[in-house]
Amino acid sequence: MAKRIKDTYQKHLWVFISVNILIFWSIFVYGAIDFDEIKLNLYEFTGAKSLIFILSPIITLVLNGIMPNSIKETIIFWKVKNRLPGCRAFSHFAIRDPRINIESLKNKIGEFPKEPDEQNRVWYSLYQKYGNDEVVWGSHRDFLITRDLASLSFLFLVIFGSILIFYANSIVSIYLFYLMIQYLILSFSSRNYGNRFVCNVLAKASENR
């Protein structure tokens, strides 16, 4: 399921990667953001007949795979242990989402687990049952794509920021600020989608059936 979901947004990742690389390259080479040059090169990057576009699945796969999922989760949720929202599925989310029928859910799984690892394990078992539901599937996709975008944005912040930090001018300062804001926005977005994904699974599992 996760692989099929990822297949639906690989092109989105490639466009994101292309735009970020081209903006960096424009500043690095020209010392400014040349939108005409970026637009021209973006066409070359994403044109169906270009060699770069043909190689884009490989480039995207490599860049997106540099960081393991555990690092991506730390980058998004800012936690080292018990990072995933599933670790708080029953102690936090279940009792705060009005869509979730607590009694119905307890009838299906018994008393709610308390340990974070156990909460995530039980929650994941529910996801395995309801993962194909349209709402659950959609929220899972939203979480995965924003997780990968946030991870790539963090990678760009570290790599591009490290290269340009020695170029002391206003354009570089604005660009570094942009990279930071891009990462923060995508990180918060992914965190919210992850929380919603957990709640959607619980809501589906708690339906009276």
C-alpha positions in Angstrom: 0.0 0.0 0.0 2.7 2.5 1.0 4.6 1.8 -2.3 1.5 2.3 -4.4 0.8 5.6 -2.5 4.3 6.8 -3.2 3.9 6.1 -6.9 1.1 8.7 -7.0 3.3 11.6 -6.1 6.8 11.0 -7.4 6.3 13.7 -10.1 5.4 16.2 -7.4 8.7 15.4 -5.6 10.6 15.8 -8.8 9.2 19.3 -9.5 10.0 20.3 -5.9 13.5 19.1 -6.3 14.0 20.8 -9.6 12.7 24.2 -8.4 14.9 24.1 -5.3 18.0 23.1 -7.3 17.5 25.7 -9.9 16.9 28.5 -7.4 20.2 27.5 -5.6 22.1 27.3 -8.9 20.8 30.7 -10.0 22.1 32.3 -6.7 25.4 30.3 -6.7 26.2 31.2 -10.4 24.7 34.6 -11.0 24.4 35.9 -7.4 20.7 36.6 -7.9 17.5 34.8 -8.6 17.0 34.9 -12.4 13.4 33.8 -12.9 13.8 33.8 -16.7 16.8 31.4 -16.4 15.0 29.3 -13.8 11.9 29.0 -16.0 14.0 28.0 -19.0 15.9 25.4 -17.1 12.8 24.1 -15.4 11.4 23.4 -18.8 14.6 21.4 -19.6 14.3 19.6 -16.3 10.7 18.6 -16.7 10.4 18.3 -20.4 9.3 14.8 -21.4 12.1 14.4 -24.0 15.0 15.6 -21.8 17.6 13.2 -20.5 17.2 14.7 -17.0 13.5 14.1 -17.0 14.1 10.5 -18.1 16.5 10.1 -15.2 14.1 11.9 -12.8 12.7 8.8 -11.2 16.2 7.6 -10.3 17.3 11.1 -9.1 14.1 11.4 -7.0 14.4 7.9 -5.6 18.1 8.5 -4.6 17.5 12.0 -3.0 14.4 10.9 -1.2 16.1 7.8 0.1 19.2 9.5 1.5 17.5 9.7 4.9 15.8 6.7 6.6 12.3 7.0 7.7 13.4 7.3 11.4 15.4 10.4 10.5 12.5 11.8 8.5 10.2 11.3 11.5 12.6 13.0 13.8 12.9 16.0 11.5 9.1 16.3 11.3 8.0 15.6 14.9 11.1 16.9 16.6 11.3 13.8 18.8 13.9 11.1 19.1 11.8 8.5 20.9 8.2 7.6 20.3 8.2 10.0 17.3 5.1 8.7 15.5 1.6 10.1 16.4 0.5 6.4 16.6 2.5 6.3 19.9 -0.2 8.6 21.3 -3.1 7.2 19.4 -5.2 6.2 22.5 -3.8 8.3 25.3 -4.2 11.6 23.3 -5.9 11.5 20.0 -8.7 9.0 20.7 -10.1 11.0 23.6 -9.9 14.3 21.8 -11.5 13.6 18.4 -15.3 13.8 18.7 -15.7 11.4 15.7 -14.2 8.5 17.6 -16.7 6.3 19.5 -14.6 5.3 22.5 -17.0 2.5 23.7 -17.2 1.0 20.2 -13.4 1.1 19.9 -12.9 -0.5 23.3 -15.3 -3.3 22.3 -13.1 -4.1 19.4 -9.7 -3.9 20.9 -10.2 -4.1 24.6 -8.8 -1.6 27.1 -6.6 1.0 25.5 -2.9 0.3 25.7 -0.8 2.8 27.7 2.8 2.3 26.6 3.7 4.3 23.5 5.2 1.4 21.6 2.1 -0.7 22.3 -0.2 2.1 21.3 1.5 2.4 18.0 1.4 -1.4 17.5 -2.3 -1.6 18.2 -3.0 1.4 16.1 -1.0 -0.1 13.2 -3.1 -3.3 13.4 -6.2 -1.2 12.9 -4.6 0.6 10.0 -3.9 -2.7 8.4 -7.7 -3.4 8.4 -8.9 0.0 7.3 -6.0 1.3 5.1 -8.0 0.9 1.9 -10.8 3.2 3.1 -10.9 6.3 0.9 -10.5 8.8 3.8 -7.7 6.8 5.5 -5.9 6.3 2.2 -6.1 10.0 1.4 -4.8 11.1 4.8 -2.0 8.6 4.5 -1.0 10.0 1.2 -1.1 13.5 2.5 1.2 12.5 5.3 3.7 10.7 3.2 4.0 13.4 0.5 4.4 16.2 3.1 6.8 14.0 5.1 9.0 13.5 2.0 8.8 17.2 1.0 9.7 18.3 4.5 12.7 15.9 4.6 13.9 17.1 1.2 13.5 20.7 2.3 15.6 20.0 5.4 18.3 18.4 3.2 18.3 21.4 0.9 18.6 23.7 4.0 21.6 21.8 5.2 23.4 21.3 1.9 22.6 24.6 0.1 22.8 26.6 3.3 26.3 25.2 4.1 27.5 26.1 0.6 26.1 29.6 0.5 26.7 30.6 4.2 30.1 32.0 3.1 28.5 34.3 0.5 27.6 37.3 2.6 25.0 39.3 0.8 21.3 40.2 1.1 20.2 37.7 -1.6 21.8 34.8 0.2 20.4 35.9 3.6 16.9 36.1 2.0 17.4 32.7 0.4 18.5 31.0 3.6 15.5 32.5 5.4 13.3 31.1 2.6 14.8 27.7 3.0 14.2 27.8 6.8 10.6 28.9 6.3 10.0 26.3 3.6 11.2 23.5 6.0 9.2 24.8 8.9 5.9 25.1 6.9 6.3 21.6 5.4 7.3 20.2 8.8 4.2 21.6 10.6 2.0 20.5 7.6 3.3 17.0 7.7 2.9 16.8 11.5 -0.7 17.9 11.2 -1.4 15.4 8.4 0.2 12.6 10.4 -2.0 13.4 13.4 -5.1 13.5 11.1 -4.1 10.1 9.6 -4.0 8.5 13.1 -7.4 10.0 14.0 -9.0 8.9 10.7 -7.9 5.3 11.3 -9.4 5.4 14.8 -12.6 7.0 13.6 -13.1 4.4 11.0 -12.3 1.6 13.4 -14.8 2.9 15.9 -17.7 2.9 13.6 -20.6 0.7 14.8 -20.5 -2.3 12.5 
